[in-house]
Structure formats: structure tokens, C-alpha cells
Amino acid sequence: MASGAAEAHWRPRVEGGSPSGSRTGRFSLCGMQGTVKAYDAETRTGSVLLDDGSEMAFDAAAFDAGGLRLLRFGQRVNLAVEDDRVTVVTLSTFPLP
């Protein structure tokens, strides 16, 4: 698959915002990729740096929805985002549910 096609697949769909991925407006459920910036195993929460350089936090519910046990700094992850909130975090080698 060409890299342009892969990038188009992961570009967020935004309603009332910019298609460039600015997080103004309401997000539809969509997939994004990023890199783990921080993860707290006790609370199962953390944050991810998106490919555009912005940071998104995720809660324990999003972590649990991905079926993971642990994340490490620098790991590549897939994110499902709905209404500007991360709903699923999983490894980039796993499909989003």
C-alpha cells in the first residue's frame, strides 16, 4: 500500500472542523495513530502524541477497550476517537474493534 493511501486512511474525519486534523468541532468515530508519550500502569491512563504533533490523553476505559495489559513509552498505537475523546487504545499491529 502506498504511504499516501495509508495516511488518508488514518486522517480524522471532522464535522464542523478542519480536515487537516485540528481538534475543533465534533469528531466522528475514526481511527488515528500515535506514539505513547506516557502510561501509568496503576491507573491505566496515559497520553499519546499524534502524528501531527498534538497530544491526546486516554482514560482507563479506552485502555481496557483495546484488550491490552501494558503500554511502553514510544510504542505505536491505534486510537479510536469519538467526540474528541479516545474510546479505544490498541497496538498498531492490532485492528481497531
N, C-alpha and C positions, 0 to 999 in steps of 0.2 A: 504494500500500500504506500502510495506517495505521502510524504510528510505533510503536504498541504491538505490532503484528504483527511489525515488523522487530526490535524489541528481544527479543521472545520467540524469534525465530529464532536470535539470536546469544547467548542466555543459555547458559552452560556447563551441561552435564549432569554431575552429580557423583554418584559412587557412594560411599556412606559419608560424605558431607559435606553441606554446606548447599546447597540450591538457590539461595541468594542469591549464590552465586559464591565463597564463602570457599574457599580452596585447601587445605582439609583433606580427606583422603580421596583416592580414586583417580579421576582424570578419565577418561572415555571419550573417544574421538576426537570432537572437536567444533570448531565454528568460533567465533571470537571476533573482535572488532575492537578496535583501539587506535591510538595515535599514537606515531610513532617518537620516542624520547627521545634515543637515542644510536646511532651506527653507525660502525664502524671499517672502512673500505674495504680495508685491508691484511689484516685477519683475517677479514673478512666476518661479524663478530659485532656484537651490539648489544643494546639493550633497548627495550621498548615500554611505554608507560603504557596500561593497560587502561581501559575506560570507567568502571570502578568505582573508579579511582584507584590500583590496585595496579600494581606493576611486574613485568614478566616479561622475563628475558633469553632471547636466542636464539643458537644456535651457527651455524657456517658450513654445516653440513649442512641446517639448516632454511632458511637463506637460499638455498642452492643449489637446494633442492627447489621453491622458488617461481619459479625461472626469471628472477630479476631480475639487473640489473647493478649497481644503486646504490640507496641509500635516502638520503633527506634528513630532517633534523630537522623534525618537525611533519607529516610525511606520514601519511595514514591508511592502515592496513594491515589485512588479514585474517590471522588466525593459525589454524592447526590445532594443537590441543593434545591430547596423549595422555600419560596417566600423569604429569601435572603438568610436562610438557616440551613446548616448542614444537617441532613437527615440520615446519611449513611457514610461511613468511612470504611474502605476496604483496600487491600493491596492492589497495586496496579496490574498485577497478573491475574486477579480475580474479576469476573464480571460484576457489574452492579446488579442488585436484585431487582 
